[in-house]
Amino acid sequence: MAAPWLSLRLVAPMWNGTRGIHRLGGAVVPEGNQKKERTILQFLTNHFYDVEALRGYLLQREMSKVHMKNRFRDKEWIRPDKYGHFSPEFWNFREVPIEAVDASDCEINYEGLDNLLLLKELQSLSLQRCPHVDDWCLSRLYPLADSLQELSLAGCPHVSERGLACLHHLQNLRRLDISDLPAVSNPGLTQILVEEMLPNCKVVGVDWAEGLKLGPEEQPQDTASPVLA
Amino acid sequence: VAHAGRTVGRLGEGDWDGKVSEIKKKIKSILPGTSCDLLPDTSHLPPEHSDVVIVGGGVLGLSVAYWLKKLESRRGGIRVLVVEQDYTYSQASTGLSVGGICQQFSLPENIQLSLFSASFLRNINEYLAVTSAPPLDLRFNPSGYLLLASEKDAAAMESNVKVQKQEGAKVCLMSPDQLRNKFPWINTEGVALASYGMENEGWFDPWCLLQGLRQKVESMGVFFCQGEVTRFVSSSQRMLTTDDEMVILKRIHEVHVKMDHSLEYQPVECAIVINAAGAWSAQIAALAGIGKGPPGTLQGTKLPVEPRKRYVYVWHCPQGPGLETPLVADTSGAYFRREGLGSNYLGGRSPTEEEEPDPANLEVDHDFFQEKVWPHLALRVPAFETLKVQTAWAGYYDYNTFDQNGVVGPHPLVVNMYFATGFSGHGLQQAPGVGRAVAEMILEGSFQTIDLSPFLFNRFYLGEKTQENNIM
C-alpha cells in the first residue's frame, strides 16, 4: 500500500520538476546552493515521517547543547520542571534582591504591578509589548525611582505621551526605550520633551525606527542583561 | 341680493371642496397601504409615564441614570427619563470644565469620592462598554496636582495631607528645597509647604466621559428629552411630629416638560425627581416649592446653589515648564496646567467675593487675566513673564454659597426630590461616586458604599457646615 502511494508522490512532483521545488521553497528567487539544499530538506521533511523525526531529534540535541552553554554568571537558570513547579533549592535565594525583570509580552495590568513595586533594588525593567500597560500603569512606577536605571516600553499599544510625563520621578534612569509606541501622537516632539525631562538618561526612541520595521527577533538585546552603572 | 347670493354660494362651494378633500385624505389614511396620520406626531415629546425623571443631562445627571440602571435588581425594572434643556451643552458646566481630578480635599468623603472616580475612569471601558462603539480614550494625564501653601496655610495643609493619606490617597508633602529640586522652574518665594499627588490625579477630557456615559445610558434603555421643566404638580399631606407640630409633606406627581420654541408641554407622571440641574438647580428647587415659607423654618430654607462664572485662559509660552508639569495651584488661588505637547498652558483663578463677575452670560473678561491672574503666574513661574493668550472661555460653577460642598440625597419635606448638585467646581471629578450614592439611596434606602450623610439637605436648616477648605 505504501509503495504505490510513495511512487505516486515521487512521480507527480518530479513531473513539476524545478518549478515545484522553487515554489515549495517559498523564496521569490532561489539563489545559491544553500537555498536549494534547504528547500530540498524541507520538501523531504514534509513528505517522509522518518526525515521529520530525525530532524526533530537533531534539533532537540542542539537545544540541550545551547542550554548547557546558557548560564548566567556561571550558574544554571532556574526553570520550572515539566509540572510547572520550581525546585525547592529556589528557596535558598529568598534574600537575594531582584535586579532585573523581563516582563515582555506579559499580560501584566495595573493591579499586577503591585508585585513589581515591592522590589526595592530593581535596576532593569522591560515591559515591551505588554498589551495592558497604559498611562495609569506608568504613573505607578515612581516607588522604583531610587534603583531603576533601565526601562523599556517599546511596542506597548496603550502608552501615550501623557503616561511618559510621569516618568520624570525616575531620576536614576540611564536608559529609556520608547520606540514603536503607536498611541504617541508626535513621536519626534515627544522624544525631545522626554529628553529635556530626564537630562541624565539616554532616550532610545524614534530617530532610526521611522520607516524601518524591525522584527521582534532582530531587536537589540538591550534587556537581556542589566546595565550596571 | 343676487350678487350676495352668488358670492355666498361660491364661497360655500370652495369650502365644501376643501372639506371633501380632507375627508378623502382621512379615509385614505385609515385604509391599509398608507401611513396612518390620524394621530399627531409626538416623537419629540417625552413619554407620559416614567419612574424617575432626572432634571439635567450633564455628567451628574447621566451618572445617576447610569447607576440607577446598573444597580436595578431587575432588567428594565426602572424607567428613567433624562430632561436636558440644551442638547448642544453650550452652557453646561461639564463641557466647559478644565477636567481635573484630585484627591487633595480636607473632607474624607470628598477624598473617597475622588478615589472611586479615579478607579472608575481607569476602568472606564469595563463600565461603559457598548458593543457597537469603539473603546473610549479619555486622554488622561496622570501628572498630578501640586498645591502650594503659604506660612499661614501650612498647618492646615499638613493635617489635610494626613487625612488624605489615611483615606488611601497617594499624596506627599514637599519643602521649598525639594520643590526647587524637582521643578526648577518654580519660584518658591512665599511658599512654606507643598502637597503633591503622585497617583490617581491629573486631568482628562470631560466631553469623552459625557459622550461615553450618554451612549452607554442610551443603550441601557434610558429615555432622553430636550426640554425645560416648567412646573411640578404635587400633592401634600399634613402630618404631626412626635412633638405635635404640624408638618406638610409634599410628593411630586407630575413634571411638566416644555418644548423649545413652542408652548407645547408634556406632563410626565413620575415617582421620583432628581435635581441635577447644576447652575440652574435653585430654579428647579423653587418650582417644587422648596424655600417658600417664613425664613428660619425648614419650609423657608432655600437651596443655596447659585451659578458663578469662572474664566479659563489658554496661552502659549515657548520656554515654559516641561512635560512633567502637574496642575499647579498657587497660594494666591491662581492655577495652571499644560495643554498638549506644544508649550500651551491653560489656567485661571477664582475671583474673590468682591470681584465676582455677573453670571448672566458667559462673556470672557480679558482684563481679569491681565490684572488678576498674570501677575500671580509670573511671580510663581518666571518663565510666564512672556506669554501670549491664545483663547479663553467661561463656564459656570454650581456654587454652594453655604459651604462649597455638594448637596446629595432627598429633601426632608418634598419627599421624592433627590439632589445631586452644588459641587462648586468639583462635580465632574466626583460624578461617578455621587451617581452611585444617589442610586443606592433610591434603590436601597440608604448610602451603601460611601456615606454621604454630611451632604444631606438638612444641614442648611440646622446650620451645620460641612466646610471644604481646598477649593480652586
Interface residues (C-beta under 8 A of the other chain):
Chain A: Y110 D135 W136 L138 S139 R140 Y142 S160 E161 R162 G163 L164 A165 C166 H168 H169 S185 N186 L189 T190 L193 V194 E196 M197
Chain B: R122 R139 F140 N141 P142 S143 G144 M198 E199 N200 G202 G322 L323 E324 L341 G342
